[in-house]
Amino acid sequence: AVVSTQSAHYGREQQQGRKKGVLEYIEAEVPGFDKEDPQLRDIISQTQGTYYNDDFLVDDITVEDETLLTSQGWIRDIHQPRLSIWRKHLDSNLSMYKLFGSFDSISAVEFYNAQINDQYRVQWDDSVISLYVFDNVANNREVVYWATKFPLFLSNRDYVFERTHLMDREKIILNNRSITHKDRPEVPKVVRVLRYGSRLVIFPKEDFHQKGMRYVLTYYDDFGVPVPKQIKDRLANIKIPEFIDKVHEAALFLGQSGKLFMPTPPETKKPK
C-alpha cells in the first residue's frame, strides 16, 4: 500500500485526551495497509514527535450575516465601511475573532502575497523576531516558525504552525494550524503558543489579478497566561485594524514589485 505523506505526515491527533501515534492514525484512515511497507516505515520514522496540538476550531462562515453570526455566539465589536470585527469567547482563556473587510486598491493575489511573503513581513512588521518556513511538506503545504515580540509585561511568544494554501475559481484559502514539530522544540524564556489557528478566505471582485477584493479572516490565539477578556478584546480592537492597514501597504508594494505567487492549482482528473 502506498500511503500519502500528506495524510500521514502529522498523524498524532488529540483523541480521547491523548495524542494518537502515526501508526494508529494510519490504521484508522488507511484500510488494508502493509505495516512492513518501506515507504510507510520511512513516514513513521520521520514524523515521530510531530503532531497537531489541538482541534482546528475555525468555522466556515464567510458572509457577514448578522442573524447567523449572533446565533453562533458571535458579538460584533467594530463596524466600519471597510472592516467589521466580531468576537466569540471559546473558554476562559481563549477568544476567536472574525474580520470581514475589503479593498478596492489591491487585488486578491496581492493581498494573498502580503500574507505569505515571510521575508518581506520581517521588514514591515516590527513585532516579528523571526519568521521562516523550515519544512516544505508538499505543494501548498509547509511548516512555519514564527517568533514575535509581546509587551514588556509579557514574555515573547513563538509559534510552530502548518500553513496550507487552497485555491479554486472563486477564492484563495490560507489555513494556519499550530503543531508540535520534532525539529523545533520549545526554547527557554520564550512561551510557545500551543493553541493557534486561522483561516483567511480571499475573494476577488472579478479576477484574481484585478483591483478589488474582499476577505474573511477567522483566528484564535491562546497567549498561554490568563489575560482578562476585557484587556484582550481591547487590544484586539486596537491592534487588528493597525495590522490590516500594514498588510494593505505591503500588498501595494508587492503589487508594484511584480513578484507575485499563486497557490499551485489542484490536479484535475482527465475525463475518461
N, C-alpha and C positions, 0 to 999 in steps of 0.2 A: 504494500500500500504506500502511495506517495502522499505525504502529509504537507500541506501548505505551511510555510513559515509564518504567514500572516495569521492563520487560525490558531497556531500553537505557540507563537513567539512569547506571548505574555499569558501563560497558562495558569498562573496562580490567581484565582478569584476568591473573593470573600464568599464562603459558603457555610452557613450554619455556624457562624462565629469563628471559623478557622480559614487559613489560606489553603486553597486546593492546589496540589502539585501539578506539574506539567503532564506527567503520565496519567493522573486521574482525569485531568481535563480532556486529554485526547481519547481516553477510554469512553468518556461520556459523549464526546462530539463526533468521533470518527469510528463508526461501527466497523468491525472486521479488520482492524489494523493489525500489523505484524510487529510485535514488540522487539523483534530482532532486526527490523529493517534498519540498515546503516544510516539512512537519512534521518529517520526518526530518532535514533540514538544520538546523532550529532545535534539535533534540535534540543533534545532534553539536556545534553551536556552544556550547550551554550546558554540556555535560559535558566539554569538554576540560580536562584536569588533574584529573579526579575518577575515582578507581578504587579497587577493593579492594586492600588491601596484601598479602593472603596468602590461602591456602585457609582455609575455615572448618573447624576441626579438631574441633569438638564432636561427640560421638556421640549416639545416640538412646536410650541405656539410661535408663529411668525407674523401674525396680523394683530394690530392693536385694537382688539375687540374688548371694550371695557366690561361688558357683561360676562364674557368668557373668562377674562383675567381675574376679575373680582370673585367669580365663582370658584376659581382655583387657588384663592388665598392671596392674590397679588394686590398690593396697595400702590397707587401712583404718588410719587413724591415730587416730580418735576414734569411740567407740561409746557413746552415751548414750541414755536412753529417748526423747528428742525430737530428737536430732541425731546423725548419723553423717557423718564426713568421710573421703573417700577421696582418694588422690593417684596420679598417674601421670606419670612423667618422660618427656617427649617428645624432648628433646635436652639438650645440656649446659647450656643456659641457660633452658629452658622446661619448666614443670610445669603439669599440668592438675589441677584439683580438682573433686570431685563431692560435693555435700551432699544428704543425704536428711533432711528434717525435717517437723515437723507442729506445729500449734497448734489447741487447742480453743476459744480465747477470741476468735479473729478469723475473718472469712470470707475466702474466696478473693478476692473483689473488694477487700476492704480491704488484703490483702497485696499484691495487684497494684498498687493505687494508691500504696502506700508506695514502690514501685519506680519509678513514672513521674512522681510529683509532684516535679518538679525544684526548683520554688520552695521547697517545704517542706523538701526534703532539705538545701538550703543552710543552713537554720536548725538542723536537728538533727544534721547530720554535720559535726563540727569539721574533718575533713580536706579538705572541699571548699573550693576557692578560687573556682571559677566553674563553673556547670552550667546549660546552656540549649539549647533547640532553635533552630537557625538556618536550617534548610532543611526545610520540610514538603513531602515528595516526593509523597505520595498518602495516601489514607486508610490508617491503621495503619502508616505508614512515614514516618520523619523522620530527620534527621541532627542529632547532638548534639555539642556541645563540652563537655569536662569537664576542668578543671584541678584537681589535687589536691596536697596537701602530703605530702612524704616526710620521713623522719627527717633530722636535721641533717647526717649524713654523706653524704646523697644529695641531688641536685638535685630540685626539684619536677618532677612529671610532668604532661603533658596528653595527652588522647585526643580523637580525632575518630572517631565511630562512627555507623553506620547502626543504627537501632532499629526493629524490626518487631514488630507485635502480631498474634497469631493467636488465634482462639477457635472452639471447636466446643461440642457439648453436654456434653463430658466434661472440658474443660480450657482453660486460657489459656496461651499460649506467648509468651514475650518473648525475642527474639533480639537480641543486640548483636554487631556485626562492625566491626572497625576499617577505616577507609578513609582515603585521601588526598583532600582536597577543595580545589578551586581557591580557595575563599573563606576557608579557614583554613590558611594556610601556617604552618610552624614559627616559633616566636618565640625570641629569644635568652634564654639562661640557664634555659630550661625544656626538659626532654628529652621529645620526642614518642614515645609508645608506639605502635609500628607493628604489633605482633602482639598483638592482644587480641580475645577472643571469649567470648561467654557465651550460655547458653540456660537460661532459667528456665521450668519447667513447673509449673503450679499446678493441683491437683485439689481440687475441693470434696468434702466427705464426702457431702453430699446436694445442696444447692442452692448456687449461687454466692454468694448473699446471706446464707445461714445460717452460724452459727458452726461452725467445724470445717473444717480443710483440711490438705492435705499438699503438699509441694513438692519438686522436684528441681532443684538449681542446678549446672550444669557450666560451668566457666570456665577460661581460661588467660590469662596476662598476662606479657609479656616486659618486664622492667624496663629493658632496654637496656644494662645493665652486668653484668659477671659477679658474681653473688652466690652463695656456696656453697649447695648444695642444703639442707644441714642447717639453715642460718640461715633460708633462705626457707621451708622446711617448718615450722620452729619458729614463725616469725612468723605463718604462715597458721593454725596450730592455736590461736594465742592471739587473733589479730585477727578471724578469721571468726566464732567464737561471740559475741564482743562486738558485731560488726556486726549479726548476726542479731537479737540482743536489741534493738538500737536500731531495726531495721526493724519488729519486733513492736510496740514502743512507738509508733512513727509510725503504724502501721496502726490501733492502738487509737484514737489521736487523730483520724485521718481518718474513722474509722467514726462517731465521736461528732459530727464536724462535718457529716456528711451530704453532703459534696461529693465524690461518688464517680463515676468514669467507667468505662465499659466499652469494650472494642475494638469498632469498627464491625463488625457481623456481615457475613460474606461474602455476596455476592449469590447467590441461588439461582435456577436456571433454572426457569421455569414449565413444567409438563408440557404437551406439545402435545396 
